[in-house]
Amino acid sequence: MLGGYTSHVRCLKISYLKSREYPINMINLSYDKRTIIDLVKRAYEGRLVLPDFQRDFVWTRQDIEELIKSLLENVFIGVLLIQKVDNPENPPFKVTTVKGVPPEKMHPEELILDGQQRITSLFYAIYSPDYPLRNSSYPYAFFIDLEKLAKDDIENSVFSISKNSREFKSLLDKNGDFSIEELKRRKWLPLVFLSDKYDFEEIWFTHFSSIFTSSYDARKVRETIKRLLEYQVHVFYLHRANPEDVVILFERLNKTGIRLSTYDLLVARMYKFIKLKEKWKEALSNNLYIAKLAENNEENTKIPYMIIQAIVLSKGFSIKSRELMKIDERVLNEEEWNRAVNIFENKVLRMVFDRSKYGIIEPKWIPYFPTITIILALFLKYSYPPEEKIDRWYWVSIFSERYSGSTETVMKQDFEQLCKWFEDDNTVPDVIEELKNQLRSETLGLIKVRRFSNAKYKGVFNLLFKEDVRDFFHIETSISYDIRELEDHHIFPRAFLKEKGINDERIDCVLNRTLILGSTNRRISKKSPSEYIEEIIKGICQRRKISKEEAEEETRKMFKKHFINDEMFDILRDTSQKTDKTKVKGNFETFLELREREIINKIKEYVGIRCF
């Protein structure tokens, strides 16, 4: 085993040195194993810290739960890369503590270069800092269900509860500490009891071992928990590298990576039954839509992995990585692969890339790839799945940000609930009810959506493509241009607003953006909305030889496809270079409110939600 990791060290060095003309001994790496609980404790003590250039902690509570399950199962969770600090008083970089550790505790002895998400996740579960995780409003506490663990149901044994919930507060005594008696009654073990192996042993034998009807179950559960407490993680140590080299190495690890993906492992594991690399190359060469989805890139193994996931899902199996590694030729073989590729190309992707369906003209506009995997799985299971239900679920998934966190569990849940819905109209999937609640509580929050990577952002532009919007200065269908040249640009031009002293971050929100050509954006970039609208109307008058009133009416019709109704159009017409700052700000804010309402009404239409 160690020989394999010696080879891994050599590959790491070569990967780094390919980009720099340095001698081979410039990067000095050693290998060891460390108990992960001890590393987390060092993070708590401020001795294991992060270089300031690390990205933020982004894992969700579902991601943390999956990590804990992996540790309980003693599954390989990857390798850590740590740099030794020779002088804690003078570390090689500006450093920061793991999120949740007070800065005053910092005494840097080791830096985490690769592994922050894993270490911080376990720190969060065990030391329970009071900050909300991604996609949540309140801090969460993590637990192990001992009864499920006794039944070997690790998959469902780890869960988390909001610290703001009644359920969590019911676990506390009058002093705000966990009530041991209540925990014993429910057979729940908080992860905070696992900060120290010896403390856990005392708590276990004093309180928890007696809750089981058999000594065998008690012993089995304790041994399973000890897997987590004694889990040894593989660590590479970087010695005496200068800061510039470390930053480049860090970027290289995160951009190119050296880890094998689940797909890579499946290629090797299934080689006797199906040559996946060859089948993927064949599918890419012979299918136009699949080539479009993969952007003609054979190295884009996300696409063949999607096909495998869909096959497995359609047969009712889990698509978690550790479960996928257990499939055999009865699940994945050439016949199943060929059938999936055929359906993917001729049914699913024809639908996906039909602009009038989901408003997707090319892969960059796909909000969530997992939704496409699920649609393929449905077409594999049903010859003619009800598309109107698929459509409704699809739009709900996008605007509820269904797949912003851990996806594999959610994908299986959605697939199963959709299958039930197909067979019984009354069993509506949970996600549809969740979006209804968001709409009722007015928490859809489009005003905060500013990044292209956000699913809601892409979803709004999908709606625009679906409406068959035209560029502002190319209203007539007789004036042709490539629709792929349409880009997301500002409606209230950024330069105009800044000239008026408005630097609000909402300038870049999706409500102030629409699809126009780059040439149009340059043409209007420093103009007021009133000025460029007058240019649009004037151009229509000249080209079509019609009156100004008729041209304005045509312009209004065109703007409505951009989700800009007559009231918003009048606001734009009323915002000129002569308009004072206060009125411009008021017009801008009113415009955003009205456009959000207009877009939400369109969302309601597509997901089948009427007024509440």
N, C-alpha and C positions, 0 to 999 in steps of 0.2 A: 504493500500500500504506500509506504513512504517513498519507494522508488518512483511511483506515479507522481507524487507531489514534488519530488526533486525535478522531474521532467517539467512539471507545471511552472516551477521557479524559472527554469531555463527558457520556457516559452514566454514568460512574462518579461524577462530581460530582453529577449530578441524583439518582442512586440514593441517595447519602448525604444530600443536602440535603432530600429528601422528609421525613425524620424530624426535621429541625431547622430552626428559623426563623433561618437565618444567611444573610448575603450570599453571593453566588456566588463571590467571591474569597477566602473564608475557607479553602478547601481549594486549595492551590497545587500542581498536579501538572505535572511535565515528563516527557518521554519520551526514551528512548535505547535502544541495544542494547549488551549486554556479553557478552564471551566467558565462557561458563559455567564453564570451567576456572579462569579468573582469579577469578571470584566464589568458587569453592570454595577456592582458594588463600587468598583474603582471610579466609575463615572459619577455615582452618587457622591463619592468623597472628593470629586473635583480633580482626581489624578489622571483619569482618562478623558481627554477633551477633544475638541474639534478645531481644525484650522478654520479661520474665518471665511475662506473661500468656498466652503461646503455649501451645498444647496440646503434649503429649509427642510425641516421634518414634514413629510407629506402623507405618511401612511394613515389610513382610516382605521376605525376600530375593527372593521372586518379583516383588514390586513393583519392587525395585531393578533386577533383571534386565530387566524390561520398559522401564524408563526408559533404561537403557543401549542397548537395541535401538533405541529411538526416536531417540536421539542419533546412532547409527550410520546410521540411515535418513534422518536430517535431517528428522524429523517435528516438527511444531509441538508443544511441550510446555506451552503456556500462558504467561501473563504473570506476572512477579514484581512485587511492590509493596515498595519499599524506602524507608525514611525516612533522610534525611541527618542526621547528628549534628553540631551546630555546635561543641560542646565535649566532646571525649572524656572529660574529667575530670568532666563533669557531664551525663550523658545524661538525656533526658527521662523515662525509666523505669528501674526496676530491670532490669538486663539479665543475660543469661547467654550463655555460649558455645554454639556448636553442639555437640551431644552427642558427646563423644570428644575435644574440645579442652580442654586443661588450663585451669582458670579463671585461673591466673596469667598466661596469655598475653593476656588480654583487654585490648584497647585500642579501644573501640567508636567506629567512624567511620560505620557504616551499620547500620541495623536491618532485619531481614527481617520484614515485616508479613504478606506472603502469598507462600509458596513454601518454607517451612521443610522440608517433606517431600522436595521435589525436591533442594534444596541439601544437606540432611543425608544423603540417600541416596547422592548422588554423592561426598560427602566420605567416607562409610563405604567405598564401593567403592575409592576411590583412595588414601586414607590409612590404611585398614585398622585402625581402633581395636579394641581387644580387649574388646568387650562383645557379648553375644548379641542378635540381633534378635528381634522378636516371633515367637512360636511356635517358637523354637529354644532349645536349651540351651547352645550354644557359639558363639563368634564364627565368621564365615564370611569366606572370601577369594573374590574375584571374578576371573574369567578370560574371555578371548576365545579361542575355538578358531579359529586362523588357517586351518586346512585347510577348515573349513566356510565361513569368510568368503570364501575363494578361490572356493568354489562358489556364492557369492551366497546362502548359506543363513543369513541374519542371524537368522532366527527361532530357530535352534538353536545359534547360535554363542556365546551368552553363558550362562555357568553359574557356580555357586558351590560351594565345598567347605568343609566344616567344618574349622576349624583343629585340631580334636582328632582328626581322622581319620588313618588310616594313609596314605591317598592323599595328603593334604596334606603330611604329614611326609616322604613319599618324594620330594617336590619340593625339599627343603631340603638344603644341604650341612652339613658338620660344624660350621660356625659359626652355623647357624640362618638363613642367607640363602638366597634362591632359587638353585638350581643351574641356571645358564644352559644347560648341556649337556642336563640332563633336560628343561627347558622346550622347548628346540629339538627334542629327540627326539619329544616329544609334540605339538609345534607349538601350544603354549599361551602366551598372553601375559597375565601378571597385570595387573590394572588399576592396581596400584601403580606401574607403569612409566609411567603417563600423567599424573603430577602436573605435569610441565613439558614443553611442546612440544619444546624444544630438546634436553632430556635424552632424550626419546623418539627423536628423530631420530638421535642418536648411538648409542643402544642398537640401534635398528633396523638401521642400516647396518653396525654392527660385528658384530652377532650374528644377526639374524633374516632379513634380506633374502636371505641365501644358502640358506635352507632350502627355497626353492621351485624347482621344476624349470624354471619359465619366468620370465623377467623380467616378462612381462605380469602373471602372477598376483601377483608380489611388489609390483609397482606398484599393482595394483588394490586389494590388501589395505591397503597403506599409505595410499592415498587414502581408503579407507573409514574407517580409524581417524582420519585427519585431520579427518573430518567431526565426530567427537566433540570432538577437541582444539580445533577452530576454531568450534564451534557457538556462534552468537550468540543469546542469549535476549532477548526484549523486556522492558524494565524501565520501570515507572512510578516516578518519584521524588516523594516527598512532602516538601515544604519548609515549615519553620517552622509546623507545626501544634501546638496545645497537646495535652498528653497525653490529656485527656478526649476530645477530638475523634478522636484516633487510635484509642483503644479502641473507640469507637462505630463508627467506619469499619471496623475489623477485624472486629467482631462482625457487622456488616451484610454484609461480603464473605463471611463463612463461613456465615451463616444463610440469606441470600437468594441470594447469588451473582449474577454478571453473565456467567458463561460460557455458551456454547452447549453443550448436551449432544450426544452422538452422535445421539440421537433427533431433536433440533431440526434438526441438519444433514441427517439423512435426510429429514425432512419437506420441506425446501427442495430437496434433490437429486432426490427421487423425484416431485416435484409433477406432472410431465407424465404420469406413469404411474399414480399412485395418490395421492389426496388423503388423506394419513394422518390429519390432524387431523379431517377430516370422518368418516372411517371409524371413528376412535377414539370420537368423540362418539356415533355411531350404535351402536357396540358397547356403550357404557356405558348408553345409553338402553334398549336392547332385551334385555339379558341380566342376570338377577337375580344370578347368582353372580359374574359379572365386575364388576358394580356393587358387590357386597359386598367383593370383593377390593380394589377401588380406593377403597373407602369413599365411593362416590358422588362422587368428586372428579375432575372432568375434568382438573384440573391435575396429577394423579398420573400422569405420563407413564412411570413405571417399568413400568406394566402393559402398555401397547402396545409398549414396548421389549422386554419379555419375549416377547411374541407374535412380534415380528420375529426375535429371537434364536432362538426355537424353530423357525421356518420355515427359517432359514438352517442351523441345526444339522441339521435333518432331511434336508437336501440334501447334507450332508457338507462344508460349508464352515466356515472359521474364523469365530468371532464376536468376535474382537478388534476394537476400535473402528476401527483403521486398515483392517482387512479389510472390515468392514461397509460402510465408505464406498465400497467398490469394487463392491458388488452392483448389479445392474441389474434391469430389468423381467422378465427370465426367472426370477429368483429371487423377487422381491417384486412382486406385482401384486394386483389386486382379487380375482381368483379364489382365489389362495393365501391371501390375508388372510381372506376370508369362510369358507373351509374351516377355517382355524386357529381363528377365533373360534367357529365352531360346535362343533368338537371340544373346545375349551377350556371352553365353557359346559356342554355336555351330557355330557361324559365326564370330563375331568380335574378340573374344579372340583367337580363332584358327588362325586367320590371324595375330593378334598382336604378338603372341608367335611363329609364323613361322619365324625362323631365317633368311631364305632366303628372307623374305618380308621386315621387318624393323630392323633386326639385334638385336632383343630383346630376351634374353634367360631367364631372370628373372626380377622381378619388379624393382630392383635397377637400371637397365639400361634404364628405361623409362624416356625420357627427360621431357615430359609434360603429366600429366594425363588428362588435359582437351582435348587433341587431341583424346584420346580414347572415352571420353564422346561424342564428336561430331560424331565420326565414328559410335557409337551405335545409335545416333539420326538419322543419315542418313539411316542406315539399318532398323530402325523402320519406317521411312517415305517411303522408296523405297524398294521393294522386292529385286531388283538387281541393286544397285547403281553402277555407272561406277568406278571400282576399280583403273583404271589407273589414273583417275583424283584425286581420294582420295589419292593415293600414291604421286602424284606430290605435292599436297597441304600439305600433311603430312611433307615431307622433307623440303619444303619451310618454314613451321611453325617452325621447329626445328632450322634451321640455320639463320632465321631472328629473333630468340628469341621472337617469337610472343606472348608468354604467360609469359613473365618475370615480368609483372606488374599486374594491375587489369585485371581479366580474364573474368568476366561474360558478360560484354558488347561485348568484342572481340569474345567470343564464339558464341553469337547470330549473330553477324555480319558475322562471317565466315560461320556459318551454312546457313544463308540466301543467301550469295553470292555463296556458293557451290551449293545450290539448283538451283539457276539461271543458273549457269555454266552447270549443268547437262542437262538443258533444252535448252541452247543456247551456243554453243561453243565459241561465240565471247565475252561473258560476263565473262572474266577471273577475279578471285578474286583479290582484291587490294594487298593482301599480296605477291602475286607472282610478281607483278610489283615492290613492295618495295624491294624484294630480288634482282631483276634484277638491281635496282639502286645501291644497296650495292656492287654488283659484278662489276658494271661499275666503281664505284668510289673507288674500292679496299679497302672497309672499313669493310670487313667481320671480320678481326682482330683475326684470330686464334692464332697469336703469343702471344696475351694477355690472352688467355684462359688457366687457370691453375687449376681451382677447379672442383672437381667431381660433385658438385651440379649444375654446369653450363650446360645448355641444349646443347650448341655447343660441349662441352667436351664429353658428353654422345653420342651426334650425331656422332662424329668422331668414337667412339668405336662401335657404332651401324653399321657404314659402314664397320669396320674391321670384326665384327662378320658376317655380310652379305657376305663378301668376303671369309668366311670359312678359316680364318687364322689358321696356325699351329704354335705351340711353336717352338722356334728356334732349340731346340735339339730333337724335335720329328716330323721331317718332314714327315716321312713315315706314311701313314694312318694305316699301320699294327701295329704301336705303339699307343695303345689306352690310353686315359686319359679322365677324366670328363671335358667337355668344361666349366663347371661352375667354374673350378679351375683356368681358365685363369684370370689374373689380369692385371691392367694397371701399367706398369713399364717403366723405362727409356731405351732409345736406346743408347745414349751417357751416360754411367753410371755416376751418380752424383759424386761418390767418385773419379772417374778418372778425371773428370773435375776440381774438387776442388783441387786435387793434383797438377794440372797444374795451379792453382791460378785463376781459372775461377769461380766466384761466381754469375754470371749473373742470374737474376730471371727467365730468359727464360729456364733455365735448367729444370724447372718443367712444362713448357707449354705443351699443348697437342701435339704439333708437335714433341716433343722429347719423346713421350710415345707411347707404343703399347701393344698388348696383349701377354703376356707370362706367364708361370707358375711361382709360387713363388720360386720353386727350381731352375729354370733357372736364375731368378733374383739374387738369392744368389750366384749362380755359376759365374755370370759375373760382379757382383757389383763393384769390384775393378779393373777390367781388362779394357784394351783399346779395342775399337771396333775391331781393327785389330786382336788382340789376340783372342777374343772370336769367331770371324768369322773363323779363322784358325781352332779352336777346332771343330766348326760345320762341316766344310768341312772334317776334318780328321775323325770325327765320322761316316759320311756318307760313306767314303771310306772303313772303316773297316767293317761296317755292311752290305754293299751291294756289296763289293768286286768290286768296279769300280775305274776308274782312278780319279786323283785329278781334272782334267779338267771337267770330267763328274759330279763329286760331286759339283764343283763350280757352274756349270750350274744349277743343282738342287737347290742349295742354293739361287742363284739369282732369280729363279722362285718363291721360297717360300717368299723371301723378297718383291717381287713385290706385293704380296697379302697384305703386311703390308704398302703399298703405299711408298715403297722404290725402285725406279727404278735403272737402271744400273749406272747412274751417281752418285746417292746417295750411292749406294753400293760401288763404287770405292772410294768415299770420306771416308767411314767407313774403307775400307781396307788400306787407306793411313794415318790413324790416329792411331799411336802406342805409346807405352811408350817413345820411343826415339824422337817422334815429339816435336819440341819446342813449347812453350806456344803460340806464335804469330800465328803459323800455325794451332795449335789445335783450337784456337779461330776463325780463318778464316774458317776452315773446318766446325766447328759447325754452324756458322752463315749461310754459304752457304747451308748446309744440311737443316736447318730450312726453308729457303726461297724456296728451291726446293720441300720440302715435302708439304709445304702449297700449292704450285701451283698444285701438284699432287692430293691432297685431294680436292681442289676447283674444279678441272676438274671432279672429281668423283661426287661431289655435283651437278655440272651443268648437268651431265648426268642424274641423278635421278630426277631433277626438270624440265628437258626438256628445259634447256637453252643452246643455242649454243654459239659459240664465238661471241663476239661483235666487 
